[in-house]
Amino acid sequence: MVKIWRTGSCHCGDVRFAVRTPDEVEVEACNCSICARTGFVHLIVPMDDFELTAGADKLTSYRFNTGVANHTFCTKCGVKAFYTPRSNPDGVSVNANCFDAGQAPALSIVPFDGQNWEANAAKLAHKSAPPTKGETA
């Protein structure tokens, strides 16, 4: 599977990122309390496939419940373009809605029952795993 770097940002553009993905990806539309309210569509990737390219100094953090997930937001516009999810603390969840124009891969959006997170979180654990032998990054 060939992956290419794609770019995105928060609304104001102060926080910018690059993420390496194949041309087609499966993403999750979660119904938990925070994702449903913010319209976050999860593209979970290994840490090696993510780079914060600008705006580290513009990020603030919000943690709730167990405090494991690190929800990062732009301090200027308030958009959460990515965060470190509880299900994949070794990876990053990028908001598929935050890609720059023409940068998003083809998205296959699947529902995820985050309202029943404990029963479903294991379904996401593989998303931040490094490529297996024979796959190319």
N, C-alpha and C positions, 0 to 999 in steps of 0.2 A: 504494500500500500504506500503510494507516494503521498507525502504531505508537503504543503507549501505554506509560507508565512502570509498571514492576512492581518490587516490592521483595523483598529477601531478606537473609540474614545467615549468619554462621557458626553453630555450634551454641549457643554461650553468648549470642550476640546482641550482643557488643561490637563486632564488625565488621559494618557494615550497608552495603548498596548499593542502587542503583536502576538498572534497565536498561530501555531502550526497545526493545520488540519488537512485531511484528505478533501477531495472535491465534493463528497457527499458525507453528511454526518447525521446521526440520530441525536436529537435534543429532547429535553424533558420540559413540559409545561406543568409546573407543580401547583397544587392547590393549597399549600400550607398558608398560614396567616400572613407571612411577609411576602412570599412570591406572588400570591393572588393579588395583593394590594399594589405591588410594584410592576407587575407584568414581566417578571424575570423569566426568561427562557434559557434553561441550563445547557451549556456546552461544556462538559467536564473533560479536562485534559490533564495529562501528567505535567508536573511542574516544569520539566525540560521543554515542553511545547508552549510555554508562556513567557513573555517578557514584558515588563512594565517599561515603556520607552520614554515616558515623561509624566511628571506630576506626582511623584512619590510624596513631595512636600505638601500636596493639595489633598491628601487622603485623610479621612477620619474613620474611626472604627466603631462598630456597634455590635455588641454581643448580648445574647439573651438566652434564656432557658439554661442549657448546660454550659454555655460560654465557650464551646469548642469552635463553632463556626465563627469566622472573622469576616463580618460584613463590612466592606470598605466602600466609602462614599466620597464623592468629590465635595469638598467644602464650599465650593463656589456655586455649583448648579444642583447638587444633591443627588445626582445619578449614581447608581451602583452598577458600574460596567463589568465588574468581576468581584469575586470574593473567594475565600478559602472555605469550602463546605465541610460540615461535620462528617458527611458520608465519605469524603475523600480529602482528609487533612494533608495528604501528600500531593495534592493536585490543586487545580484552580477551576472554578466554574465561571465561565465567561457568559455574559448576557448576549445571546444571539441577536438581540435587537440593537446592539451597540456597535455592530460592524460599520465601517465606513462604506459609503455608496459603492456598489460593485465589488465589494470584498468578501461578502458572506459566501460560504459554501452552500450547496443545495441542502436544505434542511428537511429532515423527516421528523416532524414534531409528534411526540407520543405523550400521553398523559402520565403523570406521576402522582400517586396519592400521598402527598406529604402531610395531609391531615392525620394520617395513620403512619407517621414516619418510622417509628420503631419496628413496625411489621414489614416495612418496604425498603428501608435504607440499604440492606444488603444487595438489592438489585442494582445499585449504582457503584458498588465498591470496585468493580473491574475497570471503571472508566478512567482512572488515573494510573493504571498499571503501565509500566514501560512496554514498548513493543516486544513481542515474543520473537524468538529466533526465526530468522527468515523474513521478518517484516522490515521494511525500511522506513526510517523516520523522515 
